[in-house]
Amino acid sequence: MLTDIKTHLSTLLEHVADSLDISRELHDEVVNQYREIANYLAAPDSPLQSADPDLYPQGSFSIGTVVRPVSDVDDYDIDMVCLLHLKKESVTQQELKDRIGDRLVQRPDLKRRLSESRRCWRLDFDGYHLDVLPAIPDLELLAANDSILITDTELRHWQHSNPKGFTAWFRQVMAVALLREKQRLVEATHFRMSIADVPDDDVKTPLQRAVQILKRHRDIHFAGEADVRPVSVILTTLAARAYNDEDNLVDALLAIVRRMPEHIEYRNGRWWVQNPVNMLENFADKWNEYPERRTAFMEWLASVQADFDVIAQERGSALYESLKPMFGDRIVINAARKLGTTLAAHASVGGLRMASGTGNILTPTMAVAAPVVSSPRHTFYGRVPKIKTP
């Protein structure tokens, strides 16, 4: 792919990923609500206070890969851990879950939002919901200080997990790219700040954006097929393992999709996608119980590669049209607008063309402005500390 064309496509896909992010306003609302609930759980009059409750996010919010729902009728699913510092011998899974639920239901405004699922408590708000997963420390894994035990779906067998460790691993994978993106931001602001002044959450790496792009492609590809849709932890783990510090989004995406199968193992007749922070956990364990899920994953990967091979060759309005089925009309239109072009008007008259020597999209009367620096984003990780009441 020609360098200028690749640069333009990479910038366009960056804007697609940006358009998938949660809005600043909604994020701030979530943060405020999260802080308030954390404070309530640990208040001096709380029955949980002696267990030193710790409420923190896991999953996409902790690694900066959140993706907005495909449909406007759906809301953001925000996964939280509520860790109570109790010994496994002192509490059953059901008792642990009940203690947290009993505290939440005591506050009327939370009670009306509260519902119970098999493993967690759900709190519904406008535009998002919090899934609060009960947990206790995993004292058997002393070498992994952040390891926890969580409930299983039948509330019988404790399950090992380490969401904080996974977040640290993911961020270590992208550490070099993160430093590079901070340097670019500093240069874009004409050195009005130093690299040390740039918070991690104010930039996005190609790995984070690639995961967002792949998750949206998956969500649309598997619309109506939730039973075989690849789970995010498998997608994210394989993407991170396949990432090799590519410094632009197009190269990162093409390389990640090509290399992901290399990190799927076959051990003693069983498919494995190993948890990078727990050698004993197999993220793909369900593939062995439901082989159609692995088949669907591999077919989806082939579809992703074919789709990106197509868009890598597209030019002008055809590029935008080829992106719509993958990511949705609204997301692609928003991304195009961020590039300074009015997609609907120019695509309808075939007025878009590639400028020789720059790779920019041009209309008969205007050229696309240079890519703008994205505004700082927010994620929970590293920003919202554990909140305790003295």
C-alpha positions as CSV (number, residue, x, y, z in Angstrom):
1,M,0.0,0.0,0.0
2,L,1.4,3.4,-0.9
3,T,2.6,5.3,2.2
4,D,0.3,8.4,1.8
5,I,-2.8,6.3,1.1
6,K,-2.0,4.1,4.2
7,T,-1.5,7.2,6.3
8,H,-4.9,8.5,5.2
9,L,-6.6,5.2,5.9
10,S,-4.9,4.9,9.2
11,T,-6.1,8.4,10.2
12,L,-9.7,7.6,9.1
13,L,-9.7,4.4,11.1
14,E,-8.4,6.3,14.1
15,H,-11.4,8.5,13.9
16,V,-13.6,5.5,13.6
17,A,-12.2,4.2,16.8
18,D,-12.6,7.7,18.4
19,S,-16.2,7.7,17.4
20,L,-16.7,4.3,19.2
21,D,-15.5,5.8,22.5
22,I,-17.9,6.7,25.3
23,S,-18.6,10.5,25.3
24,R,-16.9,12.7,27.8
25,E,-20.2,13.7,29.4
26,L,-21.4,10.1,29.9
27,H,-18.0,9.0,31.1
28,D,-17.9,11.8,33.7
29,E,-21.4,10.7,34.9
30,V,-20.2,7.1,35.2
31,V,-17.2,8.2,37.2
32,N,-19.3,10.2,39.6
33,Q,-21.7,7.4,40.1
34,Y,-18.9,4.9,40.6
35,R,-17.3,7.1,43.2
36,E,-20.5,7.6,45.0
37,I,-21.2,3.9,45.2
38,A,-17.7,3.1,46.3
39,N,-18.0,5.6,49.1
40,Y,-21.4,4.2,50.1
41,L,-20.1,0.6,50.3
42,A,-17.2,1.6,52.5
43,A,-19.0,4.2,54.7
44,P,-18.5,3.9,58.5
45,D,-22.1,2.7,59.0
46,S,-21.8,0.1,56.3
47,P,-21.9,-3.6,57.3
48,L,-19.2,-4.1,54.7
49,Q,-16.8,-1.6,56.3
50,S,-14.9,-4.2,58.3
51,A,-14.2,-6.1,55.1
52,D,-12.4,-3.1,53.6
53,P,-14.5,-3.1,50.3
54,D,-12.7,-2.2,47.1
55,L,-14.7,-1.3,44.0
56,Y,-12.8,-1.1,40.8
57,P,-13.3,-1.6,37.0
58,Q,-12.3,-4.5,34.9
59,G,-12.3,-5.2,31.2
60,S,-12.5,-2.5,28.5
61,F,-12.8,0.5,30.9
62,S,-9.5,-0.5,32.6
63,I,-7.5,-0.9,29.3
64,G,-9.1,1.9,27.2
65,T,-10.9,-0.3,24.7
66,V,-14.5,0.5,25.4
67,V,-16.9,0.4,22.4
68,R,-20.3,2.1,22.2
69,P,-23.3,-0.2,21.6
70,V,-24.3,-0.9,18.0
71,S,-27.9,-0.1,18.7
72,D,-29.2,3.1,20.3
73,V,-31.6,0.9,22.4
74,D,-28.6,-0.8,24.1
75,D,-26.4,0.8,26.8
76,Y,-22.8,0.6,27.8
77,D,-21.9,-2.5,29.9
78,I,-19.4,-1.5,32.5
79,D,-17.9,-4.3,34.5
80,M,-16.9,-3.7,38.1
81,V,-15.3,-5.8,40.8
82,C,-16.4,-5.5,44.4
83,L,-13.6,-7.0,46.5
84,L,-14.3,-7.9,50.1
85,H,-11.2,-8.8,52.2
86,L,-12.5,-12.0,53.6
87,K,-11.0,-15.5,53.8
88,K,-12.5,-18.2,51.6
89,E,-13.2,-20.4,54.6
90,S,-15.3,-17.6,56.2
91,V,-17.9,-17.1,53.5
92,T,-19.8,-19.0,50.9
93,Q,-20.3,-17.6,47.4
94,Q,-24.0,-17.0,48.1
95,E,-23.2,-15.2,51.4
96,L,-20.7,-13.0,49.7
97,K,-23.1,-12.0,47.0
98,D,-25.9,-11.4,49.5
99,R,-23.8,-9.1,51.7
100,I,-23.1,-6.8,48.8
101,G,-26.7,-6.9,47.6
102,D,-28.1,-6.3,51.1
103,R,-26.0,-3.1,51.3
104,L,-27.0,-1.9,47.8
105,V,-30.7,-2.4,48.4
106,Q,-30.6,-0.3,51.6
107,R,-30.4,2.9,49.6
108,P,-33.7,3.6,47.8
109,D,-32.2,5.2,44.7
110,L,-30.0,2.1,44.2
111,K,-32.8,-0.4,45.1
112,R,-35.0,0.7,42.2
113,R,-32.1,0.3,39.8
114,L,-30.9,-3.1,41.2
115,S,-31.4,-6.5,39.6
116,E,-29.7,-9.8,40.2
117,S,-28.0,-12.1,37.8
118,R,-26.4,-15.4,38.5
119,R,-22.9,-14.0,39.2
120,C,-23.3,-10.3,39.9
121,W,-25.5,-7.4,40.7
122,R,-26.7,-5.0,38.0
123,L,-27.4,-1.4,38.5
124,D,-29.2,0.3,35.6
125,F,-28.7,4.0,34.8
126,D,-29.5,6.1,31.8
127,G,-27.2,5.0,28.9
128,Y,-25.2,2.5,30.9
129,H,-25.3,-0.2,33.6
130,L,-22.8,-1.4,36.2
131,D,-22.3,-5.1,36.6
132,V,-20.9,-5.5,40.1
133,L,-19.1,-8.8,40.5
134,P,-18.4,-10.0,44.1
135,A,-14.9,-11.2,44.9
136,I,-12.5,-12.1,47.7
137,P,-8.6,-12.2,47.6
138,D,-7.1,-15.4,46.2
139,L,-4.7,-16.2,49.0
140,E,-3.6,-19.4,47.3
141,L,-1.8,-17.4,44.6
142,L,0.5,-15.5,46.9
143,A,2.9,-14.5,44.1
144,A,0.1,-12.7,42.3
145,N,-1.0,-10.1,44.8
146,D,-4.0,-8.9,42.7
147,S,-5.4,-12.4,42.2
148,I,-9.0,-12.8,43.3
149,L,-11.6,-15.5,43.6
150,I,-15.0,-14.8,42.0
151,T,-18.3,-16.7,41.9
152,D,-19.2,-19.2,39.2
153,T,-22.5,-19.2,37.5
154,E,-23.9,-21.8,39.8
155,L,-22.4,-20.2,43.0
156,R,-20.6,-23.4,43.8
157,H,-16.9,-23.4,42.7
158,W,-14.7,-20.4,43.2
159,Q,-13.1,-19.2,40.0
160,H,-9.6,-17.7,39.8
161,S,-9.2,-14.2,38.2
162,N,-6.9,-11.3,38.1
163,P,-8.4,-8.3,36.3
164,K,-5.8,-5.9,37.7
165,G,-3.0,-8.2,36.6
166,F,-4.5,-8.4,33.1
167,T,-4.7,-4.6,32.8
168,A,-1.1,-4.3,33.9
169,W,0.0,-6.9,31.3
170,F,-2.0,-5.3,28.5
171,R,-0.5,-1.9,29.3
172,Q,3.0,-3.4,29.4
173,V,2.5,-4.8,25.9
174,M,1.8,-1.3,24.5
175,A,4.3,0.6,26.7
176,V,6.6,1.5,23.8
177,A,3.7,2.6,21.6
178,L,2.3,4.6,24.5
179,L,5.5,6.5,24.9
180,R,5.6,7.2,21.1
181,E,2.0,8.5,21.1
182,K,2.8,10.8,24.1
183,Q,5.7,12.2,22.1
184,R,3.5,12.8,19.1
185,L,1.0,14.7,21.3
186,V,3.7,16.8,22.8
187,E,5.0,17.7,19.3
188,A,1.4,18.5,18.2
189,T,1.0,21.0,21.0
190,H,4.3,22.6,20.0
191,F,6.1,21.3,23.2
192,R,3.8,23.2,25.6
193,M,4.1,20.2,27.8
194,S,6.6,17.4,28.5
195,I,6.0,13.7,28.0
196,A,5.9,13.3,31.8
197,D,2.9,15.7,31.9
198,V,0.8,13.5,29.5
199,P,-1.4,11.1,31.4
200,D,-1.6,7.6,29.9
201,D,-5.3,8.0,29.3
202,D,-4.9,11.1,27.1
203,V,-3.6,9.1,24.2
204,K,-4.5,5.9,22.4
205,T,-2.1,3.4,21.0
206,P,-2.6,1.5,17.7
207,L,-3.2,-1.6,19.9
208,Q,-6.1,0.0,21.8
209,R,-7.7,1.3,18.6
210,A,-7.2,-2.0,16.8
211,V,-9.1,-3.8,19.6
212,Q,-11.9,-1.2,19.4
213,I,-12.1,-1.7,15.6
214,L,-12.1,-5.5,15.9
215,K,-14.8,-5.5,18.6
216,R,-17.1,-3.3,16.5
217,H,-16.5,-5.5,13.4
218,R,-17.3,-8.5,15.6
219,D,-20.5,-7.0,17.0
220,I,-21.9,-6.2,13.5
221,H,-20.7,-9.5,12.0
222,F,-22.3,-11.6,14.7
223,A,-25.5,-9.5,15.0
224,G,-28.2,-11.9,16.2
225,E,-25.7,-14.7,16.9
226,A,-24.7,-14.0,20.5
227,D,-24.3,-17.7,21.2
228,V,-21.2,-18.0,19.0
229,R,-19.9,-14.4,19.1
230,P,-16.3,-14.3,20.3
231,V,-15.9,-13.1,23.8
232,S,-13.9,-9.9,24.3
233,V,-11.3,-11.4,26.5
234,I,-10.2,-13.8,23.8
235,L,-10.2,-11.2,21.1
236,T,-8.2,-8.7,23.3
237,T,-5.7,-11.3,24.5
238,L,-4.9,-12.6,21.1
239,A,-4.7,-9.0,19.7
240,A,-2.2,-8.0,22.4
241,R,-0.1,-11.1,21.9
242,A,-0.1,-10.5,18.1
243,Y,0.8,-6.8,18.4
244,N,4.4,-6.0,17.7
245,D,4.7,-2.2,18.3
246,E,3.4,-1.3,14.8
247,D,3.2,2.5,14.8
248,N,0.1,3.1,12.7
249,L,-3.3,1.6,12.9
250,V,-3.4,0.0,9.4
251,D,-0.2,-1.9,9.9
252,A,-1.3,-2.9,13.4
253,L,-4.6,-4.2,12.3
254,L,-3.3,-6.2,9.3
255,A,-0.5,-7.7,11.4
256,I,-2.7,-8.5,14.4
257,V,-5.3,-10.3,12.3
258,R,-2.7,-12.3,10.5
259,R,-0.8,-13.3,13.7
260,M,-3.7,-14.0,16.0
261,P,-4.1,-17.7,15.1
262,E,-0.4,-18.3,16.0
263,H,-1.4,-17.7,19.6
264,I,-4.2,-20.3,19.7
265,E,-2.7,-23.5,21.2
266,Y,-3.9,-27.1,21.0
267,R,-2.9,-28.9,24.1
268,N,-3.6,-32.6,24.7
269,G,-6.7,-32.5,22.5
270,R,-8.0,-29.2,23.8
271,W,-8.0,-25.7,22.4
272,W,-6.2,-23.1,24.6
273,V,-6.0,-19.3,24.7
274,Q,-4.0,-18.9,27.9
275,N,-4.7,-16.1,30.4
276,P,-1.4,-14.2,30.3
277,V,-1.5,-13.6,34.1
278,N,-2.7,-17.1,35.2
279,M,-1.0,-20.1,33.6
280,L,-3.8,-22.4,34.7
281,E,-6.7,-20.5,33.1
282,N,-7.9,-21.2,29.5
283,F,-10.0,-18.4,28.1
284,A,-11.0,-20.7,25.3
285,D,-12.2,-23.5,27.5
286,K,-15.8,-23.2,26.1
287,W,-14.4,-23.9,22.6
288,N,-13.9,-27.5,23.7
289,E,-17.4,-27.8,25.0
290,Y,-18.9,-25.9,22.0
291,P,-16.7,-26.4,18.9
292,E,-18.9,-24.2,16.9
293,R,-17.6,-21.2,18.8
294,R,-14.0,-21.8,17.6
295,T,-15.3,-22.4,14.1
296,A,-17.1,-19.1,14.2
297,F,-14.0,-17.3,15.5
298,M,-11.8,-18.6,12.8
299,E,-14.4,-17.8,10.1
300,W,-14.7,-14.3,11.5
301,L,-10.9,-13.8,11.4
302,A,-10.9,-14.8,7.8
303,S,-13.7,-12.3,7.1
304,V,-11.8,-9.5,8.9
305,Q,-8.7,-10.1,6.8
306,A,-10.8,-10.2,3.6
307,D,-12.5,-7.0,4.5
308,F,-9.3,-5.1,5.3
309,D,-7.7,-6.4,2.1
310,V,-10.6,-4.8,0.3
311,I,-10.5,-1.4,2.0
312,A,-6.7,-1.2,1.7
313,Q,-7.3,-1.1,-2.1
314,E,-10.3,1.3,-2.1
315,R,-10.1,5.0,-3.0
316,G,-12.3,8.0,-2.6
317,S,-16.0,7.5,-1.9
318,A,-15.7,3.7,-2.4
319,L,-13.5,3.6,0.7
320,Y,-16.2,5.1,2.9
321,E,-18.9,2.9,1.4
322,S,-16.8,-0.2,2.1
323,L,-16.4,0.8,5.7
324,K,-20.1,1.2,6.4
325,P,-21.1,-2.4,6.6
326,M,-18.2,-3.1,8.9
327,F,-18.7,-0.4,11.4
328,G,-22.1,1.2,10.8
329,D,-23.2,4.3,8.9
330,R,-23.2,6.7,11.8
331,I,-19.7,5.8,12.9
332,V,-18.2,6.1,9.4
333,I,-20.0,9.4,8.8
334,N,-18.7,10.8,12.1
335,A,-15.2,9.7,11.2
336,A,-15.4,11.3,7.8
337,R,-16.6,14.6,9.3
338,K,-13.6,14.6,11.6
339,L,-11.5,14.5,8.5
340,G,-13.2,17.6,7.3
341,T,-15.4,16.2,4.5
342,T,-19.2,16.0,4.2
343,L,-19.6,12.4,3.3
344,A,-23.2,12.3,2.2
345,A,-22.9,15.2,-0.2
346,H,-19.6,14.3,-1.9
347,A,-20.2,10.6,-2.0
348,S,-23.5,11.1,-3.7
349,V,-21.9,12.9,-6.6
350,G,-18.7,10.9,-6.8
351,G,-16.7,14.0,-6.0
352,L,-14.1,12.4,-3.7
353,R,-10.7,11.7,-5.1
354,M,-7.2,10.9,-3.8
355,A,-4.7,13.8,-4.0
356,S,-1.5,12.8,-5.7
357,G,1.5,13.0,-3.4
358,T,-0.4,13.4,-0.2
359,G,-3.0,10.7,0.1
360,N,-5.6,13.2,1.2
361,I,-9.2,13.0,0.1
362,L,-10.1,16.0,-2.1
363,T,-13.4,17.3,-3.4
364,P,-13.8,19.4,-6.5
365,T,-13.7,22.5,-4.3
366,M,-11.8,21.7,-1.2
367,A,-9.1,19.6,0.4
368,V,-9.5,17.7,3.6
369,A,-7.8,19.5,6.5
370,A,-4.9,17.9,8.2
371,P,-5.9,15.4,10.9
372,V,-6.7,17.1,14.2
373,V,-5.3,16.0,17.5
374,S,-8.0,14.1,19.4
375,S,-9.2,15.5,22.7
376,P,-8.1,13.7,25.8
377,R,-10.0,10.6,26.7
378,H,-11.0,9.2,30.0
379,T,-10.8,5.7,31.3
380,F,-11.1,4.4,34.8
381,Y,-7.7,2.9,35.0
382,G,-5.2,5.0,37.0
383,R,-7.7,7.8,37.4
384,V,-10.3,6.7,40.0
385,P,-8.6,5.5,43.2
386,K,-10.1,3.2,45.7
387,I,-12.3,5.3,47.9
388,K,-12.5,4.8,51.6
389,T,-14.2,6.7,54.3
390,P,-12.0,7.5,57.3
